[in-house]
Amino acid sequence: MSKSDRISRYEFWGLVLFVGIPLPGTGAWTGALVASLLGIDWKKAFGAIVVGVCMASVIMYILSYVVIGGIFG
């Protein structure tokens, strides 16, 4: 298995993690730019970005709920 096979094998999940981790500069727009620069098929990139945005939303919801619940709860 060559290195390019391994990279293309995990490009979907790499893009999901890049978009899904809620840090400054890692979101849907930057994920779309990265996918375009890497030449990822737009259907595959769109799916990864949607999953990543949902993942980031859930992470932020849970963190916000825990922090607000800890302060005011």
N, C-alpha and C positions, 0 to 999 in steps of 0.2 A: 504494500500500500504506500503510495507516494504521499508527500506532504500536502500536495494540493487536493488529493482525495480526502484526507483527514479534515482539511480546512473546509472544503465544500460540504462535508458530511455534517459538520457542527455549525454551519453558518446561520441556520435558522435559530437555534437555541442561543447562540452568541448574540444575535441581534435582539432576541427577546430579553436576555439579561441586561444588555446595554440600555434598552429602552425602559425596562421594568424596574431598575434600581433608581429610586427617586433622588438623584443628585443634580445639582445645577449643571446644565449643559447636556444632560442625558434625557432626551424625551423623544416625542414622535418626530419633530422636525429634524433633529440631529440624526435620529435613526434613519430617516428617509435619505438624508444626505450621505450617511455612511453606506447604506445599501446601494445607492446610486454609484458611489465611488468604487465599491467593491464589485459592481456588476451583477448584483443579485436580481433574479427575476422579480418583476414588480408584484406578481401574485403572492410569491413566497414572502417578499418583504412586507407586503400589506398585512398578511396574516400574522407575521412576527410582531409587527408594530402594534396591531390591535391587541394581541395577547400581552405584550409588554405594557401597554397603557393600562389595561385592566389590572395587571399585576401591581403596577405602581399605585393605582387607585386603591386597591385593597390594602397595600402596605401603609399608605398614608391614612386611610380610614382607621385602621387598627391602632397605629401610633397616636393619632389624634384622640381617639376614644380613650386610650389608656392614659394619656397625659391629662386630658380634660377630666376624666373620671378620677384620676389621682389627686388633682388639685381641688375640684369642686365636689367630689363624690363622697 
